[in-house]
Amino acid sequence: MDIVIRAAAVAEYEELGGITARAYLDDGLLDFSEDDPYLSRLRDVAGRAPDGEVLVAEHDGTLLGCVTFAPPGSPLCDIAGPGEAEFRMLAVSPAARGRGAGEALVRACMTRARELEGVDHLVLSTTDKMLGAHRIYHRLGFVRTPERDWYPIPGLPLLTYRIEV
């Protein structure tokens, strides 16, 4: 499958927010389902676009998924330190899974990080439930960094990964 990775267009933000929200909901990643407060952040592509780069995976005009790349210093960075970029909210439409879109989006983030002067690592946070994403991270060479694991809210541990770019 020929997957194109590109910057999101403003006209696509609403659809991408829906894809992201649906992926998290369908995978049972939100403790409070439709009432989870994080759901509004997942849907708010327009709100995060000014502080990062929203990249989309597309095939034949169909949006398959997206990810938000946060360069150093971005307010979207949760764990990135000096010399690190971060990515957030990787999501692939449940109907498009298994076609390589998730891996293509992560590879695009790795490429973006390499292009930035002074950046030598890419980092991310994930939950223990995101097993499909974990397989991508391991396949691409990301290494677990348990010393950086953190809790955005009590009871929600986030696992961290890092790769040299």
Rosetta blueprint (number, residue, H / E / L):
1 M L
2 D L
3 I L
4 V E
5 I E
6 R E
7 A E
8 A L
9 A L
10 V H
11 A H
12 E H
13 Y H
14 E H
15 E H
16 L H
17 G H
18 G H
19 I H
20 T H
21 A H
22 R H
23 A H
24 Y H
25 L H
26 D H
27 D L
28 G L
29 L L
30 L L
31 D L
32 F L
33 S H
34 E H
35 D H
36 D L
37 P L
38 Y H
39 L H
40 S H
41 R H
42 L H
43 R H
44 D L
45 V H
46 A H
47 G H
48 R H
49 A H
50 P H
51 D H
52 G L
53 E E
54 V E
55 L E
56 V E
57 A E
58 E E
59 H E
60 D L
61 G L
62 T E
63 L E
64 L E
65 G E
66 C E
67 V E
68 T E
69 F E
70 A E
71 P L
72 P L
73 G L
74 S L
75 P L
76 L L
77 C L
78 D L
79 I L
80 A L
81 G L
82 P L
83 G L
84 E E
85 A E
86 E E
87 F E
88 R E
89 M E
90 L E
91 A E
92 V E
93 S L
94 P H
95 A H
96 A H
97 R L
98 G L
99 R L
100 G L
101 A H
102 G H
103 E H
104 A H
105 L H
106 V H
107 R H
108 A H
109 C H
110 M H
111 T H
112 R H
113 A H
114 R H
115 E H
116 L L
117 E L
118 G L
119 V L
120 D L
121 H E
122 L E
123 V E
124 L E
125 S E
126 T E
127 T L
128 D L
129 K L
130 M L
131 L H
132 G H
133 A H
134 H H
135 R H
136 I H
137 Y H
138 H H
139 R H
140 L H
141 G L
142 F L
143 V E
144 R E
145 T L
146 P H
147 E H
148 R H
149 D L
150 W E
151 Y L
152 P L
153 I L
154 P L
155 G L
156 L L
157 P L
158 L E
159 L E
160 T E
161 Y E
162 R E
163 I E
164 E E
165 V L
